[in-house]
């Protein structure tokens, strides 16, 4: 050790000697400068010890592991034991305080019950003009009061007194009061009840002085009890008391304690003395409420008991099993301690095996660092360390496979990007323009590619087909089926196009088109693949919308305040071979609006699990119905995303907004 080390140690020893002398002889002075030097010396020695331990003791991995065991096993156990002791002490303190508080409230309630009985009997006597005995009541007053004095020694009942307590009690009707009262230098349990009768007002006051005899009747599990009435120090003189409250300076004006109680001997080494206090509400009629006397009078009740006594109260519902439960808890704690010691010894014994395994792993990492992924750790045993070696070998093998898989994954991502570009080509590149019709559509995929589909197909200068579909599933499989649906639908719809042989406006039948598409999907897809679809054909000349709904969420036709769901059609497309489909027709009025959407727009859920729903979609649409179709479509998307509260979509979201306006010639007219 260096000279500075010896000097620091000497300063610490000197300060400890001075502290010991001060404990023995209270008048021994203690220098602040020496205390400062001692603190600096302790800090220096701590740092110096850590450096020496690192250089000479902890250079070995084995010693590091032993030290680690001490910190992760012994130190936490000691801390947990200390914390458990403190927690147990606080628990028993709180339990004792609760029992004492409950006992006093029961005594106050008992006094209130006596008062209620007496005021009732007096009210009956006054109303009937007869005595209680003459009225043949179940219990006469004298017998009742004698029975109550067992738990309320010194019980006293008075007529016509206690009016001041009714005013101070804070009762809305000023007709009753009960509680602890300090009056004329005496602490007592008081209860006052006033009752109105036809013959006049009956006022009964009950008083039970808080004496040693009363405290002796409280539950014996609390041990010796002491009650102190404390008043803020003012002009009065008294014994100063140090109380841990917000403001110091209290004096004791009355002290009451039990006379026939003592703390029993401990039944085991863990049966330590528990002392606690509880604050009780008290009304001080003698307190001067002038300037400087705003602080209230305090009633501090203290007790001294042992856990074994409180256990009798705590485990009383268990009967004889209560003591067995407490003993079992102590035995279990001792067993846990033995297990912890055994675990520590076992850990130290296994240190040599651990260090050897770590050394093998370190050598293997050096080979991997050089790029030699073929190196393998030698497995010599069949334990967790051997499993760790096997895991390392498996890891190096997996790393080599991952390098190979990375190239394949990159190729797949490139193909997925191409699929996304191809799918974008399937959607309309630009919105068709038709007199009296304003369109907008948005499709947001939950993944790279979408299973939702929308399309606009011009049939004639005044006829436009509007389609929206939701393919079952997500991802690549749904996108492929979506391309199949798009190709089949366009091929079938264009057969009715103006200029084709046999074209007439009346020939176009949406139910027939959806039926053809249903048979096509049934024959060319697997059994579990299907699609929901809405197909509508708008004729600007006749101002009619012919449509067929194949199991899709009903689009909404909104005209003014009227909302009409378009439900006519049939079941989902592609699930069964031959199913009937119907065509519906809607008369379109100027200013009407059609909103078609997929389930991804109304199914987002908020934090409470509530879906966005069709009702909220209608509210947003009605709120923005005078805006452009693009603004309405964006508002619907934003409302659904804000409802979910998360930018991540669970499903594809698609919406089509169509506004039907009057043609220019009709507006000019």
N, C-alpha and C positions, 0 to 999 in steps of 0.2 A: 504493500500500500504506500501511496505517496504521502508527503507531509500534509498536503491539503486535505486528503482523506481523513487522516488522524485529527486534524484541526476541526473539521466538520463534525466528526463523531464526538469530540470533546465538548463542543458547543451544545450538541443535543443532550448529552449526559448532564451537563451543568444545568441546562434549563429543566430537565426532569427532576434533578435534585431540588432545585428551587421550588418547583411545583409541589413536590412532596412536603417540603418544610411549610409551605403556605397552607397545605391541608391540615398539618398538625398544629401549627401556630398561625392563626388567622391574621396576626399583625405583621407577619413577614412580608416585606414589600417585594413586588415582582417588577423588574425593569422591562419597559417596553422595547428598549433597544436589544436586550438579550432575547426577547421573544422573536423579534424580527430576524436576528441572526440564526435562531434555531429553525425558523421556517425556511430560510434560505439554505441552511445546512441539510435539512430533510429533502428539499428539492434536489440539491446537488447529489446527495447520496443515492437518491432514487435513480437519477439519470446515470450516475456512475455505475451503480449496480446493474442496470439494464445493459450497459455497454460491456461490462465484464462478463455477464451471463451469455451475451450473444457471442463474444469472442472465445470463451473457454468452455462454456457449458452447453450451449445450443448449437455448436458446430455439427454435432452428430445428429443424424435424422432420428435415431432411437431416442436420444434425450429430448429432442423436439416433440416426439410423439408422447413421451411420458409427461412432459410439461403440458402438452395439449390436453391429455387426459385429466390432469389436475384442474385445468381451467374449465373444461367442459363437463366434468363430473363432480369433483369435490367442491369447488367454489360455488357452482350453482346450487348444489345440495345445501351447503351452509346458508346461502342467501335465501333459498326457499324455506329452510327451517326457521331462519330468523323472521322472514315475512309471515310464515304460518303462525309463529308464536305471537307476533304483533296482531295479525288478523284475528287469532283466537281471543287475544286479550280484548281487542276492540269489540269483537262479537259478544263476548260475555258482558263487557261493560254496557253495550247497547241493550242486551237482553235484560240485565239488571235494571237499567234506567227505564226500559219499557214496562217491566213488571211493577216497579215503584210508581211510575206515572199512572199505570192502569189501576193499581190498588187505590191510589188517592182519588182518581176519578170515580171509582166505584163507591168510595166513602161519601164523596160529594153527592153522587146520585142517590145513595141511600138516605142521606139527609134530605134531599129533595123529595124522595118518596114519603118520608115521615111527614114532611110539611104538607104534602098534597093530601095525605090521609087525615091529618089534623084539621086542615082548612075545610075538608069535605064534611067531617063530623060536626065542626062548629057551624058550618053553613046549614046543615040539616037541622041542628038544634035551633038555630035562629029562625029558620023558615017555618018549622013545625011548632015551635014553642015547647017542645018536650026534650028530655035528656036522651042521650044516646042509649042508655040502658032501657028507657021506656020505649024507644023505637025498635028494640030487639035486633040491633045490628050484630053481625057475626062476632066481632071482637070489640071489647070496650077499650077506651083510651088508655087506661092504666096498664092493662095487660099488654097492649101493643107496645107502649113505650118501654115497659120492662124488658120485653123480648129484644127490642132494638138496642138497648144499652149494652148488650153483650159485645157488639162490634162498635158501638158508639158511646163509650164511657163519657159521662158528664153531659149527656143529652139534656137540653133545656128547651122548652117550648113556651113562647110568649105570645100574647095577643096584643095587637095594636102597635107593634114596634117594627122597625125596619123600612120605613117609608123612604129614608135616604138611600138605602141600597137599591130599591126599585128604580129610583131616578138614575143611579150610577150604573145599573146593570146593562143598559142599552137594549132592553126588550122593547119591541115595537109598541106594545100595549101598556108597558110599565106595570105589568101585573105579576111578574115573577123574577126571582133572582136566585142563583145558587153558585157557590164557589168558595174560595179561600179568602178570608178577610182579616186584615190586621187593624184592630181598633182598640184604642185605650191601652196600647202596649201588649195586647194579647192576640195571638194568631188562633183563628178558629175556623171551623167549617160552618158556613152560614147558608141558610135557605129562607127566602121570604116569598110568600104567595098571597096575592090579594084576589078576592073573589066577590063579585057583586051579587047580592041576593035581593029579593023584594023588600026585605026589612032593613036593608042597608049593606054597607061594604064590610067584608070580613078580612082582616089582615092578620096573618099568622107568621111568626118568625121562629126558626129553629136554629139553635146554636150548639155546636160541639167543639169545645176547646181542644186545640192540638197539644196534647200533653204526652209525656212519656208513656202513660198508660195506653193512650190511643195508638202510639207508634208500635207498642208491643203487640197489638192485635193484628198488625199487618203481616203479610206472608213471611214466614220464618226463613225462607230461602235467601232473603236479602241480608241477613246478618245484622250487625249493629247499624242503627240509622241515626242521622243527625239532620235537623232542620235548622237553617239559619235565615233569618229575615235580614236582608241587607238594604240599607238606604244610602243614597249618595251623600257623601260627606258635605255638611253645610255648617250650620251654626251648632248642631248637636254634637255632642262628644260621645265617643264610644270606642270600642276595640276595633282598630283598623284591620281590614281584611284584604288580602291580595286576591283579586278575582280576575280571571282571564276573560275580560270582556273588552269591548271597544274603548271604554273609558274607565280608567282606574279611579280610585278614591271612594271606596264603599266602606261603611262601618256596619258592624253587626249590632242590631238592636234587640234581638231575641235569639236565644239558642235553646233548642229542644233536642234531647237525645234519648234513646232507649236505655233502660236501666237493667233489664233482665236478659240481655243478649250478649253473646261473645262469639268471636270467630272460632269455629272448630279447627282442630288440627287437620293438617293435610292428609289425605288418604293415600296419596302417591306422590312421587317427585314432580309430577306435572300439575299437581293441584295447588297452583300458586294463588296468592292473595289478589283479589280483584277489587279495586276501589273505583267508584264512579260517582258522578253527580248528575242531577237532572234539574232543570229549571221549571218551576211551577208558576202558573199565573196566580197573582195575589192582588187584591184590592186594598190599598193602604188608605184608610180614612184619616189617619193622623198626619199624613204627609203634607207639608207646606208647598203649595203649587205656585209660589211666588217666583220672582226673578231668580234665575240660577238654579231652579229646582225642577227642570224639565225631565231629567232622567227618572225612569220609573223605579219603584221599589222592587227588589228581587227576592224570590224565595228559592233558596238553593237547598235541595235535598241530596244528601250523600249517603252512601252505603259502603260496607266492607263485607265481602263474601268470598266464596271459593267456587271454582267451576263445578265441584262435586255437588254443591247445594243447588246451583242453577240447573245442573243436569237433572236433578229431581223434578224441577218444574218443567224443563224442556222435554224430558222423556216420560213425564207422568202418564200421557195417554197409552204408552206401551206397557205400563205396569212393571212387572219384574223383568221384562225384557229390556227396559231402559238402561239399567246398569250393564247388562250384557252387551248392549250396542256400544256403549262408551268404551268398555274394555276391549271389545273387538276392534274398535277404531285404533286404540293404542297399540294393540298387538299387530295390526296390519301395518302401522307406521314403522314399528320395529323390524318387521319382516322386509319392508321396502328398504330400510337402511342396510340390512344384511345383503340384500340383492345388489344394492349399489356398490357395497364394498367388494362383493364377489365379481361384479362387472369390472371394477377398476383393476383388480388383480389379474383377471383374465385378459384385459386389454394390454397390461404391461407384459404379460407372458407372451402374447402374440405379436409383440413389437418386432421381434427378430424376423418372423415370417413376413411381416408387412414390409420391412425394409428391403428384404431380398426381392420381393415381388416388385417393389417400386424401382429398384435398380434394373431389373430386367426390362421393365416398361421404358425406363429412361434410355437404355441402349437401343430399344426398338424405335423410339422416336428419332434418335439420331440417324438411323438407317432411312426412315421415312423422309427425314429432312433432306437427305441427299437424293431423294427420288427413287429409292429402292422400295417399291410397294410389294415386292415379293417376300420380304423378310417377315418371319413369324416368331412370336414369343413362345418359348418352351413352356409347356404346361406340365407341372410335376405333381400336382395334387388334384383333389376333387373338392374344392371349397369355393367360396366366393372370390378369393384372389385368383384362383384358376379360371373362374368364370370371367373375371376381369381380363385376364390374358386372352381367353377365347374371344371376348368382345373386341379386344384390340385387333386380333387377327381378322375377325369379321369386319371390323371397321376398315382396315386397309384393303380388304377385298372389295368392300362396298365402294370405297373411294375410287378404285380402279374402274368399277362398273359405272359409277356416277359420271366419270369423265367420258365414258363411252355413251352413256345415256344423254349427256348434255348436248352432244352433237345431234342425236336423234330428236331431242326436244326442240332444239333450235330449228330444225327442219320442219317439225310439226307446227311451230308457231308461225313460220313463214307460210305454210299451207293454210293455216287458220286466217292469217291476214288476207291471203288471196280470196278465201271463201267470203270474208266480210266485204271485200271489194265487189265480188260477184253478186252478193245479195243486194248491195246498194243499187246495183244496176237493175234489179228486178222491181224496185219501187219506182213510181212515176218521177221522171227527171224534172218535170215542171207541171204545175197545176193547170188543167184545161180551163179555157175561158169560154163561157157561155152567157148570152144575154140573160140578165135576171138571176144569175147564180154566182155567189161568192164562196170560194172554197179555201180550206186550209187543213193540213194534216201533219201530225207529229208522231213519230215512232221512236221510242228509246228502248234499246235492248238491255236486258239484265246482264247478259254476257256479251262476248264479242259479236256473236250473231244472234238474230232474233227469230222467235217462233211466231211472232205476230205478222200479219200481212194486211196491207190496204192497197186499193187500186182504184183508178178512175179510167173507164173505157168509153170512148166516144163512139156511139152507135150511129148517130146522124147529127146534123147541125143543131137539132133541138132536143136530142136524147143523149143522156149520159148515164152510164152504169157506175154505181158506187158500191164498192165491196170492202168489207173488213172481216178478217178471220183470225182465229187464235188456234194455233196448232198445239196438240197435246205434247207435253215435254218441253225441254229447253235445249239450247246448244245446237251442235252440228246436226243431230238427228231431226230436230224440229225445223231447222233451216232447210234441210234437204226436202222434207215433206212440204214445206212452204213453197219451194220452187216448183214442186210437182203441182200443187194447187194453183199457183199462178199461171203455169203453162196451160193446164187443163181448162181453167176458167176463161182465160183470154181466147183460147181456141174455140170454145163453145159459144161465148158471147159474140164473137166476130162473125159467126154464121148468120146472125140476125142483122148484120150491119147494112146500112143503106147502100144500095148498089149491088148487094148479093141477090141471086135469083130468088124470086118469091118474097122479097122484103115488103112488109107492111107494118105500120105502127102497131096494129092490133096483134100481130103475130108474136111479138116479144112476150115471153112468159117466164118470169123469174123462177117459178116453182119447177118448171121443166128443166131449166138450166141447173138448178141446185140438185135436182134428182139425177141428172146425168153425171154431175160431179160426185155425188154420193156413190154411184155404181163404180165410177172410175177409181176412187180411193179405196173402196172395199176390195176391188180385185187386184190392186197394185200396191198394197201396203199390208203390214202385219196386222194381226187381230187386235192388238192393243193400241193401234195408232188411229187417231180420228182428228176431226177439227170442228170447231164451232164457227158458223159463218152467217153473215148478213149480206144479202145482195139486194140492192134497190136500183130501179131504173127511173130516172126523173125525166119527164117530158115537159119541156118549157112551153110547148104550144098548148097542150091540154091542161097544164099545171096540175098534173097528177104524179104521184110517186107510187109505182108498183114495187112490191118488195116481197121477199121470202126470208124468214129468220130460221136458220138451221141450228137451233140449240144455242144461239149466241145470246149474250146479255142484250135485252131489248134496247135498241137506240131510242132516243128521246126526240119527239117532234114537239117543239115549243112554239106556240103562237100566242102572243100576249101573255096572259097569266095561266093559260091552259097548257098542260103537259100531257102528252099522249105517248105511252110506250108502244113500240111497234113489235108485237109478239107473234103475229100470224106466221105460220111456217110449219115447222116440224122438229124432229129431234136432230141430234148432232150428225155430222156428215162423215161417212166412211165406216161407221160401226156395224151397220146391217146392210144387206144387199138391196132389198126392195122395201122401201118405206115411203109412204105418201108424204108429199109436201104441198102446202097451200100457198096461194098468192094473196096478199093483202094490197089494198089500194087506199091511199090517203089523198084527200083534196088539199092542195097546197095553197095557202093564202099569202099574199104579199107581206113580208116581214117575218114569215115563219122561219124557224131554224131547226136543223137536224143535227143531233150530236150522237155519233156512233163511237164506241169505245170498247176496249178489251178489259178483262177482269183485273189486270194489273193496275188499272187506274183507280178502282174503288176498293181494292182489298188491302192496301197498306194499313198497318195497325199502329196506333200510338203506344205510349208507354203503359197504358192501362189495358191494352189488348182490344181496343175498340177499332173497328174498321172505318175507313173514310166514308164508304157507303154512297149509295145513289142519292140519298137526300142531300148530303153536303155538296155533291157534284151539281145537283139542280140549283142549290143556293148560289154557288159560284157563277153558274151560267146565267141565272136571272140577274145577278148583280152586275154582270158585264155584258148584258145582251145588246146594249147600244154600241159596244165597241166593235172593232173589226174582228173577223173570224180568226186572224192570227193572234190577236190579243186574247181572245176568249180561249183558244187552244193552249196558249202559254199559261194563262191564269189557272186553267184546270190542272195542268201538269205541276205547277208550283204549289197549288193548294194541296195536292196529294203528297208531294214530297215534304212540305212543311208539316203535314199531319203525322207522317211517319217519323220525322225528326232525325232522319239518317239519310245520307246521300246514297247509301247502298240499296239497290233495288232487289226485291225478292222475286219479281216477275217482270216480263216485258210490259211496257206501257204504250198504248196506242190510242189516239183520239182523232176523229174527223169532225170538223165543224163546217156545216153548209148553211148559208143564209139565202133564202129565196126572196128575191126582190122583184118588183114589178118590171117588166121589160121596158126599154126606153120609150117605145111608142105609147104604152099605157101611161107612163109618167107624164109624157108631153100632153096627152089628152086630158 
